[in-house]
Amino acid sequence: MKVAVFDMDGVFTVCRSSWAWVHRHYGVDNEKSVRDYLQGRIDDYEFMRRDIALWRRALGREVTVEDVVRPLKDIKFTQGAVELVEGLKERGYRVGIISGGLDLLAERLVREGVELDFYLANGVEVKDGVLTGEGVLRVPLKEKDQVLLSLLERYYPCTDTLVVVGDTVVDIPMLKMADLAIAFRAESEKVVEVAHIRVEGDDLREILRAVDFYERVTLQSPGRA
């Protein structure tokens, strides 16, 4: 079994953060919450709770799902996403996303033709079309490796090749688990340091070349059939 796992924001999308994209749309920022989260003063739930509260204050009313979906429609996907996933599947991979980004964006990615086998992303709790103010936590930002481990144990226990693609420091724990770790348009040299291959540019199809190179080297190595 071969599995390829991607971060979403900054990899499949041109923007680094779908949450921050919505913030910018409404003219707010969450810099203080980011600092508090990174320094351990708040957890993932409070982080999302504060983000949602920013939207409510900016709008001066309750936030609807459409208020979140509308700005997400403007996010551009990275070139070659459909071809990348198709190419990986042709090579025998199960392909999916583990992301702290918004699941509403992951759903759009699938609707627009990127045929993922799975995606795990965070969301907003909704009742009757209106946000309750709470987030839906599926991927703790500091524990993406644990999410990946649980996924593999439950659905892909016979995985013998794991490819992980990420761009930020929160992806490092997942990258360290990979047989092939790829830093795609990495925002930090720390990401590059733990990756086996660095891929730059604006076309996801470059990742296929990295995967093909890895598989050629692996097949040619001693002890492999």
C-alpha positions in Angstrom: 0.0 0.0 0.0 1.3 3.5 -0.9 -0.1 6.6 0.7 0.5 10.3 -0.2 -0.5 12.9 2.4 -0.6 16.6 1.8 -1.1 19.7 3.8 -3.8 21.9 2.0 -3.1 25.5 2.7 0.0 26.7 0.9 0.3 23.4 -1.1 -3.0 22.9 -2.9 -3.7 26.6 -2.5 -1.7 29.7 -3.3 -2.6 31.3 0.1 -0.9 30.0 3.2 -4.0 29.9 5.4 -7.7 29.6 4.6 -8.5 31.0 8.1 -6.3 34.0 7.5 -7.8 34.5 4.0 -11.2 35.0 5.6 -9.7 37.3 8.2 -8.2 39.5 5.5 -11.5 39.5 3.6 -13.3 41.0 6.6 -10.4 43.3 7.5 -9.3 41.6 10.8 -6.2 39.8 11.9 -5.5 37.1 14.5 -1.8 37.8 15.3 -2.4 37.9 19.1 -4.2 34.6 19.0 -1.4 33.1 16.9 1.2 34.2 19.5 -1.0 32.9 22.4 -1.4 29.5 20.6 2.3 29.1 19.8 3.2 30.0 23.3 0.7 27.5 24.8 -1.6 30.0 26.4 -4.7 28.8 24.4 -5.6 25.5 22.8 -6.9 24.7 19.3 -10.5 25.1 20.4 -10.0 28.5 21.8 -7.9 29.5 18.8 -10.8 28.7 16.5 -13.3 30.3 18.8 -11.4 33.6 18.7 -11.1 33.4 14.9 -14.8 33.0 14.5 -15.5 35.8 17.0 -13.4 38.1 14.8 -15.7 37.5 11.9 -18.8 38.2 14.0 -17.3 41.5 15.3 -16.4 42.5 11.8 -19.9 41.8 10.5 -21.7 43.1 13.5 -24.1 40.2 13.4 -24.3 36.4 13.4 -22.0 34.7 10.9 -23.6 32.5 8.3 -22.0 29.6 6.4 -22.3 31.7 3.3 -20.3 34.4 5.0 -17.4 31.9 5.2 -17.9 30.2 1.8 -18.0 33.5 -0.1 -14.4 34.6 0.5 -13.1 31.0 0.1 -14.4 31.0 -3.5 -11.7 33.5 -4.3 -8.8 31.3 -3.2 -6.8 30.1 -6.1 -5.7 26.5 -6.3 -2.2 25.7 -7.2 -1.7 24.7 -10.9 -1.6 21.0 -11.6 -3.6 19.8 -8.6 -5.9 17.5 -10.7 -3.0 16.1 -12.7 -0.9 15.5 -9.6 -3.6 13.5 -7.8 -4.5 11.6 -11.0 -0.8 10.8 -11.5 -0.3 9.5 -8.0 -3.3 7.3 -8.3 -2.0 5.9 -11.5 1.2 5.0 -9.6 -0.9 3.2 -7.0 -1.2 5.8 -4.2 -4.1 6.6 -2.0 -4.1 10.4 -1.8 -5.4 12.8 0.8 -5.1 15.9 3.0 -4.4 16.4 6.6 -4.8 20.2 7.3 -5.6 22.7 10.0 -7.4 24.7 7.3 -11.1 24.9 6.6 -12.9 21.8 5.5 -15.2 24.1 3.4 -12.2 24.7 1.2 -11.3 21.1 1.0 -14.8 20.3 -0.1 -14.5 22.9 -2.8 -11.2 21.3 -3.9 -13.0 18.0 -4.3 -16.0 19.5 -6.1 -13.6 21.1 -8.6 -12.2 17.8 -9.7 -9.4 16.9 -7.3 -10.4 13.3 -6.5 -9.0 12.8 -3.0 -9.4 9.4 -1.2 -9.7 11.3 2.1 -9.4 14.7 3.7 -9.2 15.7 7.3 -9.5 19.5 8.0 -11.0 21.7 10.7 -14.3 23.4 10.5 -16.9 25.6 12.0 -19.9 24.3 14.0 -23.2 25.3 12.3 -26.8 25.3 13.4 -29.6 26.2 11.0 -27.0 27.8 8.6 -25.5 30.0 11.3 -22.1 29.5 13.1 -22.5 28.7 16.8 -19.1 30.3 17.5 -17.4 26.9 18.1 -14.9 25.2 15.8 -14.8 21.6 14.8 -11.4 20.1 15.6 -10.1 17.2 13.5 -6.5 18.3 13.1 -4.7 19.8 16.1 -2.0 22.0 14.5 0.7 20.7 16.9 -0.3 17.0 16.5 -0.6 16.4 12.8 1.6 13.4 13.2 -0.8 11.8 15.6 -3.7 12.4 13.2 -1.6 10.8 10.4 -0.7 7.8 12.6 -4.4 7.2 13.5 -5.4 7.5 9.9 -2.8 4.9 8.8 -3.6 2.5 11.6 -7.3 2.6 10.9 -7.5 2.7 7.1 -4.1 1.9 5.7 -2.3 -0.4 8.1 -0.3 -2.1 5.4 1.3 1.1 4.1 4.9 0.4 3.0 5.5 3.8 1.2 4.4 7.0 2.8 4.9 10.3 1.0 4.2 13.5 2.9 4.1 17.0 1.4 4.1 20.1 3.6 5.2 23.8 3.7 5.1 25.0 7.3 6.7 24.1 10.6 3.5 22.5 11.8 4.0 19.9 9.0 7.4 18.9 10.3 6.1 16.1 12.6 4.3 14.5 9.6 7.3 15.0 7.3 9.5 13.1 9.8 7.2 10.1 9.5 7.6 9.9 5.7 9.6 7.6 3.5 9.7 10.5 1.2 9.3 14.0 2.7 8.8 16.9 0.3 9.0 20.5 1.2 6.8 22.4 -1.3 7.3 26.1 -1.4 8.4 25.9 2.2 7.9 29.1 4.2 10.8 28.1 6.6 14.2 26.6 6.2 13.3 24.4 9.2 10.9 22.6 6.8 13.5 22.1 4.2 16.0 20.7 6.7 13.7 17.8 7.6 12.6 17.1 4.0 14.3 14.7 1.6 13.4 16.9 -1.4 12.6 20.6 -1.9 10.2 21.6 -4.7 9.7 25.2 -5.7 7.6 26.8 -8.4 3.9 27.1 -9.0 3.1 23.7 -10.4 2.2 20.7 -8.3 3.1 18.3 -11.1 6.7 18.8 -10.1 6.0 16.6 -7.2 5.4 13.7 -9.5 9.0 14.0 -10.7 10.2 13.8 -7.1 8.0 10.7 -6.5 9.3 9.0 -9.7 12.9 9.7 -8.7 12.4 8.3 -5.3 10.8 5.1 -6.6 13.5 4.6 -9.2 16.2 4.9 -6.5 14.3 2.7 -4.1 13.8 0.0 -6.7 17.5 0.1 -7.6 18.7 -0.1 -4.0 20.1 -3.4 -2.7 17.6 -5.9 -1.3 14.7 -4.6 -3.4 13.0 -6.7 -6.0 
